[in-house]
Amino acid sequence: MKKIVPFIILIIILSCKNEPKSKKSETFITPIIEYQSLKKDIVFKYSKGLTIEGSYDKYIITIKSSWKDSQEHLIYELLDSTIAYTGILPKHLEAGFYIPKRIVVTSTTHISALELLGVEQTLVGFPGTDYVSSEKTRQRIDAGFVKELGKNEGINTEVLLELKPDIVIAFGVDGSNKSLEVIRKANIPVIYNGDWLEDSPLAKAEWIKFFGVLLNKEKEADSIFNKIENDYLNAKLLAKNANKQPTVLSGAMHKDIWYLPNGTSTEAQFLKDANVNYLWQETSGKGSLALSFEAVFDKAREADIWLSPSYYTSLEALKKANEHYTKFDAYTTKNIYTFSNTTGKTGGVLYYELGMARPDLVLKDIIKICHPELLPDYVLFFFKPLK
C-alpha cells in the first residue's frame, strides 16, 4: 500500500500539468483590447451647435442643428474598437462608425480642415471638384485620387458607392437630400456638419475639433485651434489702438435688391472686431439685410471703404452692372476690396474654402485695409482691391 500511494500522487500531478488552460484568463484581457484609450469630453469655448462626450472606447457626437431652423439633435457614435457593429442601432443614434480611412466631404470648408490636420489623403470623393482651390488637394484631384461626384444637391451615388467610403460628411440646407438617403441605405454612415450655422468666426473655426475627433487627431486639432484663437484675439486687441473708425459699406445689388450683412452676422462680427464703423451694425436678425438701392445709397454714399461687392471682380464690371455704383465715394477713391479674385487654378474662391477655418487671416485682412498703419508688414491674404 505504501508503494501505491506515491504512484497515485504522481499520476495526479501529471494529469494537472496536461489539463487545458482555463478560458478565464483569455476573457480577463478582453477589456484591455476593446478599450484602447480613455476618451475625454471635448471642450468647446465658442461653438453652440456641437458637443462631443468621451468614455472608454467611444465618443458621442451631438450636432444640435444641421440646417437652418432645425430643432432636431443628430447623435452619432464613434467607436475606438475593431469589432464591427452587429444588430440594430439604438433609436437615439443617427449612425455609428469607426475612425475612417476613406472619406467623402461635400463642402470646401471640410477640405481645409483635412489639410490643416494633415489627413488630406483620406479624401476620395467630392461634389464639384472645380470649386477646390487648395494646390495640395488639386494635385490629388488631377492625379485621380479624388473623384468628381457631381453636385451636392444631386450626388452621383453610383460613383460614390464604387469608392466605398467609410463615411460621408454632408452639408445641407434642409435635410432633404435624396442622394444621401441612398447612401445611408447602402450602410455608409452620413454625418451632417453644422459649422456654417455658428454665429461667430471663432465658433465656426472651432469645428476643426470635430474633424480632429473623427480622424484620431484630437491633440492636433486642439493645438491648431488654440493658435488660430490666439492670433485672432491678438489682432482684435491690436485693432483697438486705431485712431479712427472708417465707415464701411458691404454687399451689392442682386436684381433689384441690395443684400448686405445684418449687425449680428459673422461678417459684421469681423467688422466690429476690426474696430470699424459698419453702417448697419445696429441691425439684427437672421439672414442678410435686403434693401433698396436708394436706402443704401442714402446711407453709404460717403462710406470710406466698400468690402465684398458681391461677385464683381473689377471696377469696370461694377460700372457695367449699374452706372449708379460709380456715384459712391468708395468707387471714386478706389477703396473697394473683394475676395473673389483670390482663386485656385480652376476658379474656386479660396475664401469659401479656407476663410471659415482661418478667421485670424480674415480679421487681419480687414485691419490691414481699414487701419494699414497697425499692420505695416502684413500682406493681404484673401481680400484684394478691385482694379
Protein Blocks (a to p, Z undefined) as FASTA:
>chain_A
ZZmmmmmmmmmmmmmmmpccdfklmmmmmmmmmmmbacdddddfkbmkbccdddfkoccd
ddfbfbghiabdcdddddfbfbdcehjddfklmbdcdddfbdcdfbfklmmmmmmnopmm
mpgbdehjllpmblklmmmmmnopaccehjfklccfklmmmnopabdcdddfkopafklm
mmmmnopacdddfklmpcbfklmmmmmmmmmmmnopmmmmmmmmmmmmmmmmmmmmmmmm
pcbdcdddedjdehjaccdddfkbmklmmmmmnopacfklmggcedjddddfklmmmmmm
mpfbdghehjbfbfklmmmmomklmmpmklmnopaccfklmccfkopafklmmmmmmmml
mmmmmmmmmmmmlmmmbccfklccdZZ
